[in-house]
Amino acid sequence: MTSIQNFATTDPFADEPNFGGDNGISYIHIRIFQRSGRKAVTTVEKLPRDIDFKRVLKYFKKTLNCNGNLLEDENLGTVIQLQGDHRKEVSTFIIEEKIAKKEFVKMHGF
């Protein structure tokens, strides 16, 4: 007799599982928020805690020619905030520096 696996119950509102394996990486979220007019802010959330956030922020500020800062959040941990729309550049950096694989980086926004 065959069993049907498609009818397993899952909670769609539960927290996302940890797909990163041993190093504890879950999804990294890159979001864009519209400020005013043409101005935008890019945020990078849920980065691994073992990276040097100040060094990464300094690299982004220098290579992307923008300003930015670090925010501390209880739920999200340390969040990198950059002025402007830099979703593609940040995603490329995260993948090339092997901070996370491509399937663990999610971009949000319009």
N, CA, C and O atoms as CSV, one atom per row, in Angstrom:
chain,resi,resn,atom,element,x,y,z
A,1,MET,N,N,0.851,-1.176,0.000
A,1,MET,CA,C,0.000,0.000,0.000
A,1,MET,C,C,0.899,1.242,0.000
A,1,MET,O,O,1.863,1.316,0.761
A,2,THR,N,N,0.582,2.191,-0.839
A,2,THR,CA,C,1.372,3.413,-0.925
A,2,THR,C,C,0.805,4.464,0.021
A,2,THR,O,O,-0.400,4.529,0.260
A,3,SER,N,N,1.702,5.279,0.549
A,3,SER,CA,C,1.253,6.351,1.432
A,3,SER,C,C,1.331,7.675,0.680
A,3,SER,O,O,2.191,7.866,-0.180
A,4,ILE,N,N,0.451,8.552,1.005
A,4,ILE,CA,C,0.405,9.854,0.350
A,4,ILE,C,C,1.019,10.879,1.295
A,4,ILE,O,O,0.532,11.086,2.407
A,5,GLN,N,N,2.088,11.513,0.844
A,5,GLN,CA,C,2.799,12.481,1.667
A,5,GLN,C,C,2.275,13.906,1.499
A,5,GLN,O,O,2.631,14.781,2.288
A,6,ASN,N,N,1.459,14.153,0.516
A,6,ASN,CA,C,1.007,15.511,0.232
A,6,ASN,C,C,0.004,16.045,1.249
A,6,ASN,O,O,-0.253,17.248,1.279
A,7,PHE,N,N,-0.555,15.195,2.064
A,7,PHE,CA,C,-1.574,15.632,2.993
A,7,PHE,C,C,-1.031,15.917,4.394
A,7,PHE,O,O,-1.799,15.963,5.355
A,8,ALA,N,N,0.261,16.106,4.516
A,8,ALA,CA,C,0.841,16.453,5.805
A,8,ALA,C,C,0.415,17.877,6.168
A,8,ALA,O,O,0.384,18.758,5.309
A,9,THR,N,N,0.089,18.092,7.430
A,9,THR,CA,C,-0.361,19.414,7.853
A,9,THR,C,C,0.842,20.283,8.172
A,9,THR,O,O,1.778,19.849,8.844
A,10,THR,N,N,0.806,21.512,7.685
A,10,THR,CA,C,1.845,22.492,7.988
A,10,THR,C,C,1.188,23.803,8.337
A,10,THR,O,O,0.107,24.120,7.841
A,11,ASP,N,N,1.840,24.564,9.190
A,11,ASP,CA,C,1.340,25.864,9.584
A,11,ASP,C,C,1.982,26.922,8.690
A,11,ASP,O,O,3.192,27.131,8.781
A,12,PRO,N,N,1.216,27.598,7.828
A,12,PRO,CA,C,1.822,28.583,6.930
A,12,PRO,C,C,2.328,29.829,7.649
A,12,PRO,O,O,3.122,30.582,7.086
A,13,PHE,N,N,1.880,30.060,8.886
A,13,PHE,CA,C,2.292,31.239,9.624
A,13,PHE,C,C,3.401,30.949,10.629
A,13,PHE,O,O,3.780,31.835,11.395
A,14,ALA,N,N,3.919,29.741,10.641
A,14,ALA,CA,C,5.004,29.402,11.551
A,14,ALA,C,C,6.292,30.041,11.070
A,14,ALA,O,O,6.397,30.441,9.910
A,15,ASP,N,N,7.279,30.139,11.961
A,15,ASP,CA,C,8.574,30.683,11.580
A,15,ASP,C,C,9.212,29.802,10.529
A,15,ASP,O,O,8.986,28.593,10.484
A,16,GLU,N,N,10.023,30.438,9.675
A,16,GLU,CA,C,10.685,29.689,8.621
A,16,GLU,C,C,11.731,28.768,9.236
A,16,GLU,O,O,12.451,29.178,10.147
A,17,PRO,N,N,11.827,27.538,8.758
A,17,PRO,CA,C,12.810,26.624,9.323
A,17,PRO,C,C,14.223,27.017,8.932
A,17,PRO,O,O,14.428,27.792,7.998
A,18,ASN,N,N,15.184,26.481,9.648
A,18,ASN,CA,C,16.588,26.758,9.409
A,18,ASN,C,C,17.087,25.825,8.315
A,18,ASN,O,O,17.357,24.654,8.581
A,19,PHE,N,N,17.215,26.327,7.084
A,19,PHE,CA,C,17.639,25.510,5.957
A,19,PHE,C,C,19.144,25.555,5.749
A,19,PHE,O,O,19.652,24.878,4.856
A,20,GLY,N,N,19.865,26.321,6.532
A,20,GLY,CA,C,21.286,26.529,6.292
A,20,GLY,C,C,22.176,25.409,6.757
A,20,GLY,O,O,23.349,25.372,6.388
A,21,GLY,N,N,21.669,24.503,7.544
A,21,GLY,CA,C,22.506,23.402,7.999
A,21,GLY,C,C,23.236,23.744,9.284
A,21,GLY,O,O,22.664,24.335,10.200
A,22,ASP,N,N,24.512,23.364,9.343
A,22,ASP,CA,C,25.282,23.476,10.575
A,22,ASP,C,C,25.585,24.911,10.982
A,22,ASP,O,O,25.623,25.214,12.174
A,23,ASN,N,N,25.800,25.797,10.017
A,23,ASN,CA,C,26.227,27.148,10.372
A,23,ASN,C,C,25.072,28.062,10.776
A,23,ASN,O,O,25.319,29.229,11.080
A,24,GLY,N,N,23.840,27.598,10.793
A,24,GLY,CA,C,22.722,28.348,11.346
A,24,GLY,C,C,22.195,29.457,10.458
A,24,GLY,O,O,21.618,30.414,10.976
A,25,ILE,N,N,22.362,29.377,9.163
A,25,ILE,CA,C,21.862,30.416,8.268
A,25,ILE,C,C,20.419,30.121,7.910
A,25,ILE,O,O,20.100,29.038,7.420
A,26,SER,N,N,19.553,31.083,8.154
A,26,SER,CA,C,18.196,30.988,7.637
A,26,SER,C,C,18.132,31.966,6.464
A,26,SER,O,O,19.177,32.361,5.947
A,27,TYR,N,N,16.968,32.356,6.043
A,27,TYR,CA,C,16.865,33.274,4.918
A,27,TYR,C,C,17.371,34.659,5.289
A,27,TYR,O,O,17.110,35.150,6.388
A,28,ILE,N,N,18.093,35.283,4.374
A,28,ILE,CA,C,18.539,36.660,4.523
A,28,ILE,C,C,17.598,37.510,3.681
A,28,ILE,O,O,17.423,37.252,2.490
A,29,HIS,N,N,16.995,38.516,4.289
A,29,HIS,CA,C,16.000,39.336,3.611
A,29,HIS,C,C,16.604,40.682,3.243
A,29,HIS,O,O,17.154,41.382,4.093
A,30,ILE,N,N,16.496,41.038,1.961
A,30,ILE,CA,C,16.932,42.339,1.472
A,30,ILE,C,C,15.670,43.075,1.040
A,30,ILE,O,O,14.981,42.651,0.112
A,31,ARG,N,N,15.371,44.178,1.718
A,31,ARG,CA,C,14.126,44.899,1.469
A,31,ARG,C,C,14.413,46.333,1.039
A,31,ARG,O,O,15.469,46.891,1.338
A,32,ILE,N,N,13.455,46.908,0.338
A,32,ILE,CA,C,13.538,48.321,-0.023
A,32,ILE,C,C,12.286,49.014,0.500
A,32,ILE,O,O,11.173,48.503,0.383
A,33,PHE,N,N,12.498,50.182,1.075
A,33,PHE,CA,C,11.393,50.994,1.579
A,33,PHE,C,C,11.441,52.350,0.892
A,33,PHE,O,O,12.504,52.960,0.774
A,34,GLN,N,N,10.285,52.815,0.442
A,34,GLN,CA,C,10.192,54.122,-0.185
A,34,GLN,C,C,10.144,55.170,0.910
A,34,GLN,O,O,9.301,55.096,1.804
A,35,ARG,N,N,11.033,56.141,0.849
A,35,ARG,CA,C,11.055,57.208,1.840
A,35,ARG,C,C,10.148,58.347,1.423
A,35,ARG,O,O,9.025,58.465,1.913
A,36,SER,N,N,10.628,59.182,0.523
A,36,SER,CA,C,9.809,60.298,0.033
A,36,SER,C,C,10.228,60.594,-1.397
A,36,SER,O,O,11.416,60.702,-1.701
A,37,GLY,N,N,9.254,60.721,-2.256
A,37,GLY,CA,C,9.562,60.991,-3.657
A,37,GLY,C,C,10.344,59.854,-4.285
A,37,GLY,O,O,9.859,58.724,-4.348
A,38,ARG,N,N,11.548,60.142,-4.749
A,38,ARG,CA,C,12.395,59.126,-5.375
A,38,ARG,C,C,13.368,58.497,-4.388
A,38,ARG,O,O,14.144,57.623,-4.775
A,39,LYS,N,N,13.351,58.905,-3.154
A,39,LYS,CA,C,14.300,58.413,-2.152
A,39,LYS,C,C,13.882,57.040,-1.648
A,39,LYS,O,O,12.695,56.772,-1.460
A,40,ALA,N,N,14.873,56.167,-1.429
A,40,ALA,CA,C,14.594,54.814,-0.950
A,40,ALA,C,C,15.654,54.408,0.069
A,40,ALA,O,O,16.738,54.988,0.129
A,41,VAL,N,N,15.317,53.402,0.864
A,41,VAL,CA,C,16.230,52.836,1.858
A,41,VAL,C,C,16.259,51.325,1.669
A,41,VAL,O,O,15.209,50.694,1.556
A,42,THR,N,N,17.452,50.743,1.633
A,42,THR,CA,C,17.621,49.303,1.521
A,42,THR,C,C,18.031,48.755,2.876
A,42,THR,O,O,18.938,49.289,3.514
A,43,THR,N,N,17.365,47.683,3.324
A,43,THR,CA,C,17.736,47.044,4.585
A,43,THR,C,C,18.121,45.598,4.326
A,43,THR,O,O,17.557,44.935,3.455
A,44,VAL,N,N,19.097,45.115,5.103
A,44,VAL,CA,C,19.558,43.729,5.027
A,44,VAL,C,C,19.351,43.130,6.410
A,44,VAL,O,O,19.954,43.577,7.386
A,45,GLU,N,N,18.483,42.099,6.490
A,45,GLU,CA,C,18.096,41.523,7.771
A,45,GLU,C,C,18.513,40.063,7.874
A,45,GLU,O,O,18.667,39.370,6.868
A,46,LYS,N,N,18.691,39.614,9.103
A,46,LYS,CA,C,18.968,38.224,9.461
A,46,LYS,C,C,20.281,37.706,8.890
A,46,LYS,O,O,20.368,36.557,8.457
A,47,LEU,N,N,21.303,38.558,8.892
A,47,LEU,CA,C,22.634,38.100,8.522
A,47,LEU,C,C,23.200,37.253,9.660
A,47,LEU,O,O,22.802,37.438,10.810
A,48,PRO,N,N,24.119,36.329,9.370
A,48,PRO,CA,C,24.723,35.526,10.442
A,48,PRO,C,C,25.439,36.417,11.454
A,48,PRO,O,O,26.030,37.433,11.089
A,49,ARG,N,N,25.383,36.039,12.696
A,49,ARG,CA,C,25.949,36.859,13.767
A,49,ARG,C,C,27.476,36.854,13.790
A,49,ARG,O,O,28.082,37.710,14.433
A,50,ASP,N,N,28.100,35.910,13.104
A,50,ASP,CA,C,29.558,35.789,13.179
A,50,ASP,C,C,30.307,36.685,12.192
A,50,ASP,O,O,31.538,36.663,12.174
A,51,ILE,N,N,29.605,37.475,11.367
A,51,ILE,CA,C,30.306,38.368,10.454
A,51,ILE,C,C,30.564,39.700,11.140
A,51,ILE,O,O,29.912,40.033,12.129
A,52,ASP,N,N,31.514,40.458,10.615
A,52,ASP,CA,C,31.858,41.774,11.155
A,52,ASP,C,C,30.968,42.815,10.468
A,52,ASP,O,O,31.246,43.236,9.345
A,53,PHE,N,N,29.905,43.221,11.150
A,53,PHE,CA,C,28.915,44.116,10.561
A,53,PHE,C,C,29.515,45.477,10.218
A,53,PHE,O,O,29.187,46.052,9.180
A,54,LYS,N,N,30.383,45.993,11.072
A,54,LYS,CA,C,30.983,47.302,10.811
A,54,LYS,C,C,31.848,47.270,9.558
A,54,LYS,O,O,31.866,48.228,8.785
A,55,ARG,N,N,32.554,46.183,9.361
A,55,ARG,CA,C,33.414,46.054,8.186
A,55,ARG,C,C,32.582,45.932,6.904
A,55,ARG,O,O,32.918,46.531,5.882
A,56,VAL,N,N,31.500,45.157,6.963
A,56,VAL,CA,C,30.612,45.005,5.811
A,56,VAL,C,C,29.957,46.343,5.479
A,56,VAL,O,O,29.871,46.716,4.308
A,57,LEU,N,N,29.493,47.069,6.498
A,57,LEU,CA,C,28.868,48.374,6.275
A,57,LEU,C,C,29.862,49.341,5.650
A,57,LEU,O,O,29.508,50.085,4.735
A,58,LYS,N,N,31.097,49.340,6.130
A,58,LYS,CA,C,32.124,50.215,5.578
A,58,LYS,C,C,32.376,49.888,4.105
A,58,LYS,O,O,32.552,50.794,3.289
A,59,TYR,N,N,32.394,48.596,3.763
A,59,TYR,CA,C,32.578,48.186,2.370
A,59,TYR,C,C,31.424,48.681,1.503
A,59,TYR,O,O,31.651,49.225,0.422
A,60,PHE,N,N,30.189,48.497,1.970
A,60,PHE,CA,C,29.029,48.948,1.210
A,60,PHE,C,C,29.063,50.464,0.998
A,60,PHE,O,O,28.815,50.942,-0.109
A,61,LYS,N,N,29.367,51.207,2.043
A,61,LYS,CA,C,29.372,52.653,1.945
A,61,LYS,C,C,30.420,53.135,0.944
A,61,LYS,O,O,30.189,54.094,0.207
A,62,LYS,N,N,31.563,52.468,0.922
A,62,LYS,CA,C,32.646,52.894,0.040
A,62,LYS,C,C,32.384,52.488,-1.414
A,62,LYS,O,O,32.588,53.293,-2.323
A,63,THR,N,N,31.938,51.256,-1.640
A,63,THR,CA,C,31.765,50.784,-3.016
A,63,THR,C,C,30.469,51.280,-3.653
A,63,THR,O,O,30.429,51.493,-4.865
A,64,LEU,N,N,29.413,51.468,-2.871
A,64,LEU,CA,C,28.129,51.897,-3.419
A,64,LEU,C,C,27.930,53.404,-3.363
A,64,LEU,O,O,26.916,53.915,-3.837
A,65,ASN,N,N,28.893,54.119,-2.786
A,65,ASN,CA,C,28.824,55.583,-2.670
A,65,ASN,C,C,27.520,56.034,-2.031
A,65,ASN,O,O,26.800,56.866,-2.583
A,66,CYS,N,N,27.226,55.479,-0.865
A,66,CYS,CA,C,26.004,55.843,-0.157
A,66,CYS,C,C,26.312,55.922,1.331
A,66,CYS,O,O,27.406,55.569,1.772
A,67,ASN,N,N,25.352,56.379,2.081
A,67,ASN,CA,C,25.482,56.406,3.530
A,67,ASN,C,C,24.691,55.241,4.098
A,67,ASN,O,O,23.802,54.709,3.434
A,68,GLY,N,N,25.008,54.842,5.322
A,68,GLY,CA,C,24.297,53.746,5.946
A,68,GLY,C,C,24.587,53.687,7.424
A,68,GLY,O,O,25.444,54.406,7.938
A,69,ASN,N,N,23.852,52.810,8.108
A,69,ASN,CA,C,24.087,52.615,9.533
A,69,ASN,C,C,23.632,51.228,9.948
A,69,ASN,O,O,23.003,50.503,9.177
A,70,LEU,N,N,23.964,50.874,11.185
A,70,LEU,CA,C,23.579,49.590,11.770
A,70,LEU,C,C,22.472,49.836,12.778
A,70,LEU,O,O,22.550,50.758,13.589
A,71,LEU,N,N,21.439,49.003,12.720
A,71,LEU,CA,C,20.328,49.076,13.667
A,71,LEU,C,C,20.282,47.780,14.464
A,71,LEU,O,O,20.489,46.704,13.905
A,72,GLU,N,N,20.015,47.870,15.748
A,72,GLU,CA,C,19.853,46.695,16.599
A,72,GLU,C,C,18.365,46.467,16.821
A,72,GLU,O,O,17.654,47.365,17.272
A,73,ASP,N,N,17.891,45.252,16.501
A,73,ASP,CA,C,16.492,44.899,16.671
A,73,ASP,C,C,16.421,43.628,17.497
A,73,ASP,O,O,17.259,42.739,17.345
A,74,GLU,N,N,15.423,43.534,18.376
A,74,GLU,CA,C,15.291,42.353,19.235
A,74,GLU,C,C,15.007,41.100,18.425
A,74,GLU,O,O,15.589,40.050,18.697
A,75,ASN,N,N,14.133,41.185,17.445
A,75,ASN,CA,C,13.726,40.015,16.671
A,75,ASN,C,C,14.668,39.711,15.516
A,75,ASN,O,O,14.949,38.545,15.238
A,76,LEU,N,N,15.158,40.744,14.841
A,76,LEU,CA,C,15.946,40.549,13.627
A,76,LEU,C,C,17.444,40.550,13.863
A,76,LEU,O,O,18.202,40.161,12.974
A,77,GLY,N,N,17.889,40.973,15.027
A,77,GLY,CA,C,19.323,41.077,15.288
A,77,GLY,C,C,19.848,42.386,14.724
A,77,GLY,O,O,19.171,43.412,14.794
A,78,THR,N,N,21.053,42.356,14.166
A,78,THR,CA,C,21.646,43.551,13.590
A,78,THR,C,C,21.169,43.710,12.153
A,78,THR,O,O,21.237,42.772,11.358
A,79,VAL,N,N,20.687,44.901,11.829
A,79,VAL,CA,C,20.161,45.200,10.500
A,79,VAL,C,C,21.047,46.268,9.868
A,79,VAL,O,O,21.355,47.280,10.497
A,80,ILE,N,N,21.457,46.037,8.613
A,80,ILE,CA,C,22.221,47.034,7.870
A,80,ILE,C,C,21.228,47.859,7.060
A,80,ILE,O,O,20.383,47.316,6.349
A,81,GLN,N,N,21.344,49.176,7.180
A,81,GLN,CA,C,20.447,50.086,6.478
A,81,GLN,C,C,21.287,50.976,5.567
A,81,GLN,O,O,22.241,51.609,6.020
A,82,LEU,N,N,20.927,51.025,4.259
A,82,LEU,CA,C,21.674,51.798,3.271
A,82,LEU,C,C,20.746,52.768,2.561
A,82,LEU,O,O,19.577,52.460,2.328
A,83,GLN,N,N,21.265,53.938,2.218
A,83,GLN,CA,C,20.472,54.908,1.462
A,83,GLN,C,C,20.482,54.522,0.000
A,83,GLN,O,O,21.542,54.254,-0.566
A,84,GLY,N,N,19.318,54.490,-0.617
A,84,GLY,CA,C,19.203,54.173,-2.034
A,84,GLY,C,C,18.786,52.732,-2.268
A,84,GLY,O,O,18.682,51.939,-1.332
A,85,ASP,N,N,18.548,52.405,-3.533
A,85,ASP,CA,C,18.149,51.055,-3.926
A,85,ASP,C,C,19.392,50.273,-4.334
A,85,ASP,O,O,19.904,50.447,-5.440
A,86,HIS,N,N,19.876,49.412,-3.444
A,86,HIS,CA,C,21.096,48.639,-3.680
A,86,HIS,C,C,20.842,47.146,-3.499
A,86,HIS,O,O,21.739,46.415,-3.079
A,87,ARG,N,N,19.637,46.687,-3.811
A,87,ARG,CA,C,19.278,45.290,-3.605
A,87,ARG,C,C,20.154,44.342,-4.414
A,87,ARG,O,O,20.644,43.350,-3.875
A,88,LYS,N,N,20.359,44.625,-5.682
A,88,LYS,CA,C,21.132,43.732,-6.545
A,88,LYS,C,C,22.588,43.657,-6.110
A,88,LYS,O,O,23.163,42.570,-6.063
A,89,GLU,N,N,23.192,44.802,-5.791
A,89,GLU,CA,C,24.593,44.835,-5.392
A,89,GLU,C,C,24.813,44.098,-4.068
A,89,GLU,O,O,25.789,43.364,-3.915
A,90,VAL,N,N,23.901,44.297,-3.116
A,90,VAL,CA,C,24.028,43.629,-1.818
A,90,VAL,C,C,23.847,42.121,-1.984
A,90,VAL,O,O,24.583,41.340,-1.382
A,91,SER,N,N,22.888,41.714,-2.783
A,91,SER,CA,C,22.663,40.290,-3.031
A,91,SER,C,C,23.886,39.651,-3.675
A,91,SER,O,O,24.306,38.567,-3.268
A,92,THR,N,N,24.456,40.307,-4.670
A,92,THR,CA,C,25.659,39.792,-5.335
A,92,THR,C,C,26.811,39.663,-4.350
A,92,THR,O,O,27.542,38.672,-4.384
A,93,PHE,N,N,26.985,40.647,-3.473
A,93,PHE,CA,C,28.059,40.608,-2.480
A,93,PHE,C,C,27.882,39.429,-1.527
A,93,PHE,O,O,28.844,38.718,-1.238
A,94,ILE,N,N,26.666,39.216,-1.038
A,94,ILE,CA,C,26.403,38.137,-0.085
A,94,ILE,C,C,26.692,36.782,-0.716
A,94,ILE,O,O,27.233,35.895,-0.055
A,95,ILE,N,N,26.338,36.612,-1.984
A,95,ILE,CA,C,26.554,35.333,-2.664
A,95,ILE,C,C,28.031,35.136,-2.999
A,95,ILE,O,O,28.564,34.045,-2.797
A,96,GLU,N,N,28.708,36.184,-3.513
A,96,GLU,CA,C,30.115,36.055,-3.897
A,96,GLU,C,C,31.031,35.849,-2.701
A,96,GLU,O,O,32.026,35.132,-2.805
A,97,GLU,N,N,30.713,36.466,-1.567
A,97,GLU,CA,C,31.543,36.319,-0.366
A,97,GLU,C,C,31.183,35.067,0.425
A,97,GLU,O,O,31.738,34.823,1.497
A,98,LYS,N,N,30.255,34.275,-0.105
A,98,LYS,CA,C,29.838,33.005,0.487
A,98,LYS,C,C,29.303,33.173,1.910
A,98,LYS,O,O,29.510,32.314,2.767
A,99,ILE,N,N,28.615,34.287,2.148
A,99,ILE,CA,C,27.913,34.477,3.415
A,99,ILE,C,C,26.683,33.589,3.416
A,99,ILE,O,O,26.323,33.018,4.446
A,100,ALA,N,N,26.030,33.470,2.249
A,100,ALA,CA,C,24.866,32.596,2.090
A,100,ALA,C,C,24.778,32.169,0.629
A,100,ALA,O,O,25.290,32.841,-0.266
A,101,LYS,N,N,24.120,31.044,0.414
A,101,LYS,CA,C,23.874,30.590,-0.953
A,101,LYS,C,C,22.735,31.387,-1.564
A,101,LYS,O,O,21.965,32.038,-0.857
A,102,LYS,N,N,22.636,31.329,-2.880
A,102,LYS,CA,C,21.647,32.121,-3.598
A,102,LYS,C,C,20.220,31.789,-3.174
A,102,LYS,O,O,19.370,32.677,-3.111
A,103,GLU,N,N,19.951,30.518,-2.882
A,103,GLU,CA,C,18.587,30.135,-2.520
A,103,GLU,C,C,18.176,30.611,-1.126
A,103,GLU,O,O,16.998,30.539,-0.778
A,104,PHE,N,N,19.129,31.096,-0.321
A,104,PHE,CA,C,18.810,31.586,1.013
A,104,PHE,C,C,18.718,33.105,1.077
A,104,PHE,O,O,18.529,33.666,2.156
A,105,VAL,N,N,18.850,33.784,-0.074
A,105,VAL,CA,C,18.755,35.249,-0.130
A,105,VAL,C,C,17.436,35.604,-0.801
A,105,VAL,O,O,17.185,35.207,-1.939
A,106,LYS,N,N,16.596,36.350,-0.095
A,106,LYS,CA,C,15.287,36.766,-0.633
A,106,LYS,C,C,15.270,38.279,-0.765
A,106,LYS,O,O,15.580,39.007,0.178
A,107,MET,N,N,14.896,38.744,-1.972
A,107,MET,CA,C,14.766,40.174,-2.200
A,107,MET,C,C,13.290,40.547,-2.205
A,107,MET,O,O,12.469,39.875,-2.829
A,108,HIS,N,N,12.965,41.627,-1.504
A,108,HIS,CA,C,11.585,42.097,-1.414
A,108,HIS,C,C,11.526,43.520,-1.942
A,108,HIS,O,O,12.522,44.242,-1.909
A,109,GLY,N,N,10.385,43.915,-2.419
A,109,GLY,CA,C,10.197,45.288,-2.866
A,109,GLY,C,C,9.506,45.342,-4.201
A,109,GLY,O,O,9.109,44.320,-4.761
A,110,PHE,N,N,9.369,46.533,-4.695
A,110,PHE,CA,C,8.614,46.743,-5.925
A,110,PHE,C,C,9.394,46.475,-7.137
A,110,PHE,O,O,8.878,46.613,-8.246
